[in-house]
Amino acid sequence: MFPVNRPRRLRRNEALRGMVRETHLSTSGLVYPMFACPGTKVRNEVASMPGIYQQSPDQIVEECRELVDLGVPAVILFGLPEKKDEIGSEASSPTGAVQLSIEAIRKAKLNLLVITDVCLCEYTSHGHCGVIRDGEVLNDPSLELLANAALSHARAGADMVAPSDMMDGRVGAIREKLDEHKFQDIAIMAYAAKYCSAFYGPFREAADSAPQFGDRRSYQMDPANVREALREVAEDIEEGADIIMVKPALSYLDVIARVRDRFDLPVAAYNVSAEFSMVKAAARNGWIDEQRIVLEIMTSIQRAGASIVLTYHAKDVARWLNRC
């Protein structure tokens, strides 16, 4: 009871605050998203995401060298194809931009964990994450396509694959395909609770993946639901997921916390494109202190229970933490 108990005693200076701090940021859990495109010497900035680029494999490698120097340990690669078709054929092509980027990173012998996004939306002419028939996204016929894409990433040298499509059963299909081809050691980070969110807008420009009709509400989760997220996570774990992800992060901190409390697997969260772009826009207008805002956001995501954070801020966060 006051005046004996005075919590402010431990807030008097930075040394005291640091000593009792419950959540400590570091670069060890950061994953930097990158967009691989065909060609050479291609580096096109995404208009809605300052500092983020669509890049050919040779340019991907150069930015990866920068990441290694900064101490960012991992990247996740998204791909843009030469051409699109109804079934996203290039998603599993050995000469796709993602596959060539993986090979280039490996050839450069960079000490970097390479994760790949496994989905079809960037590769399909209709922009949906699965096979379309009569205007409907078909679940089961999509699984083989997704599994083949994951296998192509493993063959190129990926350390981990991350299915983001939200088709039922895709984690099991990918695990079976990888194991069948002796890639038992390739981990799966499942987008286990991926919500149908308005926060993906800038990403769809970066990945050229906007659906050509309708939306993704029939397979991505309803933002109003959290108990459903726990069921989705449980099913992905049962099918063989090694890491589970909640996406987006900021509006779903409660979901991250519920998932962390319920399950023992590592939890990842995706600090998505609009969350990034809003901060960048406000900072460019001088409305906010970008460094303080970003580090507070990172702290909140980690405090909620995510030990792995996929974020476009990763390079800036690493610079700021390295100066501390």
ABEGO torsion letter per residue (X at the ends): XOAABBAAAAAABAAAAAAABABBBBAAABBBBBBBBBEBGBBBBBAABBGBBBBBAAAAAAAAAAAAAAGBABBBBBBBBABBBAAGAAAABAABAAAAAAAAAAAAGBBBBBBBBBBAAAABAAGBABBBBGGBBBAAAAAAAAAAAAAAAAAAGBABBBBAAGBBGAAAAAAAAAAAAGAAABBBBBBABBBBBAAAAAAAAAAGABBABEBAAAABBBAABAAAAAAAAAAAAAAGBABBBBOBAAAAAAAAAAAAAABABBBBBBBBAAAAAAAAAAAAAGABBAAAAAAAAAAAAAAAGBABBBBAAAAAAAAAAAAX
